[in-house]
Amino acid sequence: MPAVFAFADKVIGNPQTAVFAAFGSFAMLVLADFAGPMRSRFIAFLGLAGAGVVNIVLGTLCSRNAWVAAAAMAAVGFAILFSGAINGYFAAAGAPALLTFILPVTLTAPFSEVPPRLGGWGLAAGVGICAQMLLWPARPRAGLRRDAAKAAAALAELVEAELAGDPEAIASQGQVAREAVGGLRRGYLAAPHRPSGPIGPTAALTSLVDELDWLKSFLLPAPAFSSVALGREENVEALAATIGVLRASAATLTGSDVRPVFRRLDAARDALASALARRISQSPASLDDELLGSAVEPTFRIRAVSYSARQVAGYALLASGKPAPELDELDVAGGDVASRPARAAVEATERLAAEHAAGGSVWLRNSLRGAAGLAVAVFIAQRTGLQHSFWVVLGTLSVLRSNALGTGWSVLSALAGTAVGILIGAGLVIAIGTHEAVLWAVLPVAVLLAAYAPRAISFAAGQAGFTVVLFVLFNIIQPVGWRVGLVRIEDVAIGFAISLGVGLLFWPRGAAALLRENLAAAYGRSADYVVATAREIIDEAAAGSSEAPGQNAATALHRLDDAFRQYLAEGSATSMRLEEVGGLVAGAARVRRAAQSLSALGRMTGDDARLTRCGANLDNEIFALRSWYITLGDSFLHSTVIPPPHVRDTEGRARLLECVRAAISDDGVHARSALVLLWANQHLDALWRLESHLGTLAAQASTSAEAEPA
């Protein structure tokens, strides 16, 4: 930054060029932080440079009228902030892109000043990109992929220990797998934005996190497979194929060219289902319900583990940027992405935008609040004619938080940091006087501290460092001494009032209330999805009838994920509540994943006749499950009593098993349909067991919230 500023100020000699070169460098080198491969980062920086050109031209054009400037700030601010919902790179580019519009729209100038402004921005962008890519370039941060590979490998080792029947190895590998999957989940949630784009590697990586957690749920804390189950050849082959696919997935995620062998896994899964269907059709009529259920359960778990491993392998391939032709359109990670990438990208982008176009979206609320706050700041700064008026807008941007309380705390930090910076900066200016060479020598140190302090020390320390940079910078351009500090603190104070008012207007309750709303919606929509997929199995509902409930569930979970990240960013989650609330968020994803598995089960029957009369015995259980999960969501929303696990419909379950056995004994033709019903019942059992776990988490989270000081 000092080198670019020196070139613009001393060689080019244009004040507009110098200002835009200085703050453009700060935007490219400090505010912009793109992760990923070098090529992706380079494209992202080029995109930011291009967006900056458009913003500077448009901002300068609108800068001569306060009303036009405010309206343009609202439109551009909303577009930049809301685009972060579409792609993680757009979210990361939000702050620097906003700066490239705030600067020209608040520094009133005729349109003839556009070329020198663009010259400063172009100089900053060119040097900044070179510095980012060549001067200690950041290595691709494959943290999530590395953690996912570790989790996949740990689960493979656990399955192998299960296959060997070694209790000590099972216990040891179980702990390793639990820690690996938990670490992956924590790393995923630690990112300020969900690492997802509309399609492609980022979307697949997001799905991979949920899939590995779902796979773990069938292995832990479930008991080890019995010796009877492991004595059957088809079960052993299915587990062995699962181990191979999981290890290949881990290798794929670490950059290896090893590909999972889908054909072996699919053949093993088909053999598993055929063998169980054959045993059921040949079972004696005297086989009681308990024995029949115990015969189904191990095979259900093995099939669920093998199917989940197949999904993990598909996501691993797509997350690594490799083709996955083995995945058909029925796979979550497959579809039109490979065959029609452009169309798939457009459709997925439209879907993401629609998801966040409702009041329950964090992205929509943040975008509206930010756009309104920045527009008001621009209008006030322009109408009052404040010196260096763009600092009013930057003050608003820097302290704006998601609720009034958070905004107030940020403002106190900002004002305290600014006051400290003024004391330090004024002392430097008084000590240095008009010695310009000394100011130039101090500038690199001040920039280093301003860039380093916000993350390494505190927000207030960053404000102090930035204020010192302003002192030095403006005393080089136009020596005015310590009075720059008074202007700066006045601007931040005005920005405080604006951000606090907008916070009260748009989001008075903060992210905690919105998190509760989104938890309720996610559990409700996911429960609806479970009912819809179960009806497809039982009632021969039209193919695709569960598509709309499935999309609603996905939308609700995306909003919940964003609300949880906002909740974490606010510091609302204390150490007592973080684990419990995170568990509740993951629980909603498990309910949706159970519905997806039910949907996959429904496709197993193909053209076989469904046993509708038998499946009707699951009706009471299905709707009892739905009622429980909706009631759980209402308890979050209205602070009502957390419901106990619902009472099982044991009579309906007994009638189901009796009906299935009778249907198989009659002709044996319905064996596969019977198997689907029995496995569907196993998924409902898993959801019932999940109720107790979620109820405990909800009670602990509620108790922790009451124990916290007001």
N, C-alpha and C positions, 0 to 999 in steps of 0.2 A: 504493500500500500504506500509506504513512504516513497519508494522509487517511482511508482507511477505518478503519484502526486507531484513529486519534484519535477518530473519530465513535463507534466502538463502545466505547472505553474511557471517554471523557469525557461523551458525551451519553447513551448507553444505560447505561453504568456496570456492565456484567455481565462478569466475567472470562472466562467461557466464550465469550461472544459476541466478546470482544476477541481471544482466541486464535484462534478459528476464522475471524474476519474477517481477521486478519493473515496466517495461513498459507493461507487460501483465496485471498487476493489474490496471494500468491506463486505458488500453483498455476495460477491463471488467467492471470497476466501473464508469468510467467517459464518455468514448466515446460511449459505448453501452447503449442504452436507449430504451428498448422494452416496448410497452404498451400492454394492453389487460389482459385477465384472467391469473391467476397464472400459470395454466398448460401450456398455450401457451407461456408465458414468459420463463418458465423453459425449454421447448423444444427449444426455440430460443437460449437461452444461451448455451445449450448443442450443438446445431448445430454450433454456433460460436466457441466453444471449439474444436470441430472436424475439422472445417475448418482451425483453427489456427495450428493444428498438421500438416495437409497437407501442408500448406503454409510454415511452418518452415522447414520441410524436403526439399521441393522443392527449397525454397530460399537459404538454405545452399548449396545444390547441385550445384546451378547455380552461386554462389557467387565468384568463383575463376577465372571467365573470364568475362571481362567487356561487351563484345558483347552478350554473352549468358545471362548475368544478365539483360541487357537492354531489350533483346527480351522477356525474361520471364516476366519482369515487365510489358511490354506492353500487353502481352497476359492475364496475371493474373489481371492486373489493369482493362482492358476492361471488362473481364468476371464479376468481382466483381461489377463494377459500373453499367454495363448494366443490371445485374440481378435485380437491384432495380426496373426496369420497370415491373417485373413479380409479385412482392409481396412486401408489405410494410415492412415486417420483413427483407427481403434482403436489402432494402434501408437503414433501420436503422442500419444494421450490416456492412455497407460499410466501414466506417472509421476504426473501430477496426479490421476488416478483412484485410484491406490494411496494417495496422500497423504490423500485424503478418507476412506479406511478406516483407515489406520494411526493417524491422529490420534485419532479417537474410541475405537478399540478398546484403545489403550494408556493413555488418560487415563480411568481408572476413574471412573464417575459413575452415579447412578441414572437411570432412564429419564425422570424428570421434567426432566432437563437437556437433553433432545432439542430442545425449542422454542428455547432461547437458542442452542444450537449451530447449529441450522438458520437462525436469524436471522443469525448471523455469516457463515455460508456464503452465504446468500442475498444479503446485503449485498455480500460480496466478488464473487460471481458477477455480480450486476447491474452494479456499477461496473466490474468487470473487462471484461465484454463490451462495455460502452459505450466504455471506453478502447481496447480492441483494434480496434473497428470505426470509431471516430470520431477518436481522437487519433493522428495520423500513421498512418493505416491502411496495412497492408502491401498493396502492389499484388499482384494475382494473379501468382504466379510461373509463367509459362508457359515456363520454361527448356527443358524437354524438347521441348515442342511447337515452340518456336522453333528449337531445334537440329535437330529432325526436318524442319521446313520447309526449313531451309538445306541439309540433306543431300539431300532430294528434289529441290530446285532444282539442286544441283550435279550430281546424277546425270542430270537432264534435259539439262543443258548438255553433259555428257560424251557422251550418246547423240547429241545434235545434232552434236557434233564428229565422232563416228564416221560419222554419216550424210553429212556433208560431205566426209569423207575427207581431212581436213587433219591431217597428222602432228604439227605443232607445237601445234595447238589440242588434239589428243587428249592429248598429253603434259601440257600445262598444265592442262587441265580434269581430267585423271586425278588429278593431285596435289591439286587443290582438292577433288575428290570424296572422295579418300582421307582427307584431313584432316577434312572435314565429317562423314563417317560415323564416323571414329575419335573425334572430339570428342563426337558424340552418344553413342557407347558409353561413353566415360569419364564423361560427365555422368550417364548412367543408373546406372552402377556407383557413383558418388560418393554417391548418396543412402543413408542408413543403412537404409532399408527399400525393398524393391521396390515401385515405385508401381503396385500392382495391387490391384483389388478383385475380387469374384467375376465381375462382368460390367461392361459399360458402358465409358465413356471411359478409365478407368484401365487396365482389362484390354487394351483396344485399343491404348493407347499402349505398353504393354509389348511386344505383338506387333509393333508398328510398328518398334521398335528392331531386333529380330531380322530383320524382313523387309527393311529397307533394307540391312543388312549382307549378307544373302543376295543381294540384287539386285546389290550392288557386286561380289560374288565372280564374277559372270558377265561383268563388264566389265573388272575389274582383277585380276591383271595380264595377262589374256588379250590376244592380238594383235588388232589392228584387223580389222574385217570386210574381206574381199577385195573387189576391184572387181567380181568376178563375182557375189558375193552381193548387192552393192548395185546391180547392174544389173538385178535382178529386181523387177518392180513390186510384187509382194506383200510382199517383204521391206522395201522402202522404205516402203510404207504401214503395215506393222506397227510399224516404228521411229518413224514420224511420229506414229502414234496413241499410242505409248508416251510420247513426249515431251510430248504434250498432256495425257495423264493425270497424269504426274509433276508438271508445272507446276500443274495444277489442284489436285493434292494439296497442294503447297506453299502455294498461295493459301488453301486451306481451313484449313490449320493456322495460318495467320496471321490468321484471322478473316473472310476473304472469303466471299461467298455463291456463288462460282464452283463449279460441280459438274463432276466428271470425266465425260467422254462415254464411258460404258461400251459403248454400242452400237457405236460405231466401232471400239473396240479389239477387242471380241468378233468382229466381222465380219472384221477384219484377221487375227486369229489363226486363224479358221476357213479363210480363204482361203489362209493360209500353209500350213496342214496339207494342204489339198486339193491345192494346187499341187505340194507335195513328193511326196505320194502318187501323183499323176498322173505325175510325172517318173520315179519309181522303177518304176512299172508299165510305162512305155514305154522304160525303159533297156535297152540291148542286153545280151544274155547274156554278151558278152565284157567287160563292165565289171568291172574287178578290184575286189578288196575294199578296197584303199586308196582308190581313186577314189570308190567308193560311200560309204565312211566320211567322206571329205572333203566330199562333197556334203551329207551329213546334218548335220555339225557346225555350220556357220554357222546353218542353219535352227533347229537345236536351241537354240543360244544366243539367237537372236532370240525364239523362242517362250518360253524360260525368262524372259528379260528382260521380255517383254510380260505374261506371267502374273504375275510378281512385282510389276510396276507396278500391275496390277489389284488385287492384294492390298493394296499400299501405299495405293491410293486408298480402298479400303473401310475400312481401319484409320484413315485420316486423317479420314474422315467420322465414324466412331463416336467417335474420340478428341476430336473437336470438338463432340460432342453432337448431331450431325445424323443424320437418318434415312438409311438406306442400303437402300432397297427392292430395288435391283439385286442385292444379295447373297442368294444362296439358302442353304439349310441346310447345303450342302456346304462353304461358306466357313468358315474358322476364326473369323472375326469376326462371322459372321451367326448363323443359327439362330433359336432361340426368343426372343432378346433383344427384338426389336421386336414380335413378335406376342403373346408371353406373358411380359412382363418380370418379374412377381412370381414365377411358377413357375420361370422361368429363374434368378432370383436365389437362390431357395431351393435349387434343385438344385446350382447352382455353389458356394454356401456349404457345402453338405454335402460336395461333392467336395473342396473345399479343406481342410475339417476332416479328412476321411479321409486326404488326402495327408500331413498333418502328424501323424497319430496313430501313427506308427511311430518306432522308436528312432533312425533316421537323420535325423530332422528337427531342425534347429536350434531351431525354435520350441518343439517339445515339450521338448527338453532344457533350454532356457532357462527355460521356464515351470515345469517340475518343480523345477529348481534354485532359481529365485527364490521359488516358493511354499514350498518346504521351509525355505529360509533365513529368510524373513520369519516363518513360523510358529514356528520355534525362537526367533527373536529376541523375538517377542511373549511367548512362554511364559516365557523367562528374565527379561525385563523385568518381567513381572507377578509372578512368584514371588519375585524378589529385592527387590521394592518400591523400585527405584531412583527417585531424584528425576528428574522429567522423563523417564520411561522410554521415551516414544515416540522419543527421540533414539537409543536403542539400535537400534530398528528402522530409522530413517532412516539411521543409520550403516551398517547392514547393506546397505540398498538402494543407498546411494551408492557403496560400494566393491566390491559384488559384481560379478565379471567372469566370463568364460566358463571360466577354468581357474585352478588353484591359483597358478601363477606370476603370471598377470595380476592375480589378487586380491591377492597379496602386494605387488606393485608399487603398486597403487591404494591399499592400506592405508598404505604408507609415505608416499605423497603426501598422503593424508587426514590422517594423524597430524602430518606436517610442517606442512601448511597450518593444521591446528587449533592447533598450538603457536604458530605465528606469529600467528594470530588472537587467541589468548589473551594474548600479550604486548601486541599493539596494543590489544585491548579492555580489558585490565586497566589499561594505561596511561591510556586514555581515562577509565575509570571513576574511577581514583584522581585524575586531574587535574580531572575534572568534579565528582566528589563527589556530593552530593545535589541538584545544580542540575537539576531536571527539565526546565526550559525548554531548557537546553543539550543534554540528551539528545534531546529532540524535534528540535532543530536538526540533530543529527548523524545521526539515523535515516535521512532521505532519501538522504544521501550514502552511508551504509553499505549501504542497499538497492541503490543504483545499482551500487556496486562488486561486491556479491554476485551481482547478475544479469549483470554485464558480464564479470567476470574469468574464469569457467570457459571461455568460448569465445575471448575475446580474449587471455588470458594463459596460464593453465594450470589443470589440475584442482586442484592444491594452492592456487593463488591464490584459486580459487572457495571452497575450504574455509575459507581464512583470512577472506575477506569474509563468508561465512555465519556464522562464529563471532562476528565483530564485531557482526553484526545481532542475534545471540542475546544478547550482552552488553547491548546497548542496549535491546532489546525487553523482556527479563525484568527489567531494572533499572527500567524504567518501570512495569511491572505490579506487581512486588514487589522493591523495592531490597534486594539481597543482596551487591552489590559484585562483587569478582573471583572469588568462589567459584563463580559460574555457569560459569566457564571450566574449573574442575576437574571439574565434573559433565559438561561437554561432552566433555572428553578421555577421561574414564572410559567414557562411553557409546560413543564411537567405537572405543575399544580393545576393548570387548566385542563391538561389531558386527564388528570385524576378525576376532576369533576365530571367530565364527559363520560369516561369509562364507567364510573360508579353509577351515573344516571342510566346509562344504557344497560348495565348489568341488572339494575332493579327493574327496568322496563321489560326486558326480554326473558330473563331467567332468574327470578327471585329466589328459587329454592335450591339451586345448585344441581350437581350431577347425581347426588344420592337419591333424590326423589325420582329423577328420570331413570336411574338404574332400577329402582323398584318397579316402575311402570314397564320397563322393557323385560324384566324378569317375568312378570305376570304374563305379558304378551307372548314371550318365547315359550313358556310352559303351556299356555293355552293353545297356541297355534301348533306346537309339536304334538300335543295330545290329539288335536283334531286330525293331524296327519296320520297318527297311529290308527284312529278309527277308520279313516278313509282307506288305508291300505288293508286293514283287516276286512273291511267290507268287500274289497275286491277279491279276497281269498274266499270268503264265505258265500257271498251273494251273487257271484258271477257278474259283478258290476262292470260297466263298460271299461275297456282298456283306456288308461289315461285319466280315469275319473279322479285319481288322487293327485294329479299333476298340480292343480291349483292349490289345494291344501299344502302340498309339498313346497311350492314356491312361497306361500305365505309363511311357512315355518322357517324357510331359509332367510327370508327378509327379516323376520323377527329376531333370528339369531345374529344376523349381521348387525342389526341395531343394538342388540344387547352387548355384543363384543365392543362396539364403539363406545357405548355408554360406560362400560366397565373400564376401558382405557382412560376415559375422561375422569372417572371416579378416582382412579389411581393417580392421574396427573394432578388432581386437586389436593392430594394428600388426605382425602376423606377416609381412606382405608387405613386404620391403625394396624399395628402388628397383631392385635387380638382378633381382628375381623377379617384380615386379608385372606387367610386360608379358607375360612368358612364361606365368604362371599365368592371366592374363586371356585370353590367346590360346587356352589349352587349354579354358577354360570356354566361350568362343565356339565352339570347334571342336565341342563336343558338341551345341550348338544347330544347327550346320550339318548334322551327320549326321541329326538329327531332321527338319530342313527338307528334306533330300534325300528322306527317306521320304514326307513329305507331298506332294512333287512327284510321286513315283512313284504315290502314291494318286490324284492328279489325272490322271495319264496313264492309269491303268487305267479311269477313267470315260470316256475318249475313245472307247474301242472300242464302247461302247453294246451293241447287239445283234449286232455283227459277230462272226464266228467267230474265236476266238483261235488263234494258231499255236503250240499247245502243244508240238508236236514241235520247232519251232525254238527256242522259249524254253527248252527243257530244256538247251540248250547254255550257258545262263548259270548253271546250278546251281553248278558248281565256283567260278565267280567270286563269286557271291553269298555262299557259305558261307566262302570264303577271306577276303572282306571282313569278315564277322561275326567270324571267328576272330581277325583282326588287331586289330580294335577292342576285343574282349574282352581280348586279351592286353595291349594298351596299358593298359587299366584295371587289370589285375592288376599291371602294373609300377608303377603309382602306389601300389597298396594294399600290395604286399609288397616294394617297392624292388628288383624284379628288373630284368633287362636290358631296355631299351626295344627292341621288335622293329623290324627293318628293314622297309621296304615289302614286301608279299608279292609273290611271283612271279606275273605275269599269266598267265592261261589263254589264251594266244594261239591254241592249237588250237581251243578252244571258241569263241572270237570268230570265227575263220575259218569254222568250221562254221555259226555263226549267220548270218553274212552270205551264205554259199552257200545255206543253207536258205531264207532270206528271199527272195533273188533268184529261186530256183527256184519258190517258192510264188507269187510275183507273176507270173512268166513263164507259169505254167500257166493262170491264169484272170483275174488282175488283181483278183479280188474281195477278196483279203486285203490290199490295199494299205494301208489304215488300220491294221490290226492289225500289219502289218510295220513301219509307221512308229512305232507305240507301242513295239515291241520295240527298234528301233534307238535311239530316244530314251532308253528305259530303260537301254540299254547305255551311252549317253553319261553318264547320271547315275552309273552304276557307275564309269566312267572318272574322273569328277570326284572321287568318294570315294577312288579309288586315288591320285590326285594329292594329295589332302588328307593322306594318310598320311605322305608325306615331310615336309610342313610341320609336322604335329603331332609327328612324331618329333624334329625339330630343336628345337621349343619345349620338349618334355619333357626332352631332353638338356640344354638350356641352363638350365632350371629346376632340374634335378638338380645340375648343376655349381655353380650359384649357391648352392644350399642347402649343399653341402659346403664352399664357400669362406667361408661366414658364420662368424663366431666363435661358439663355444659359449656 
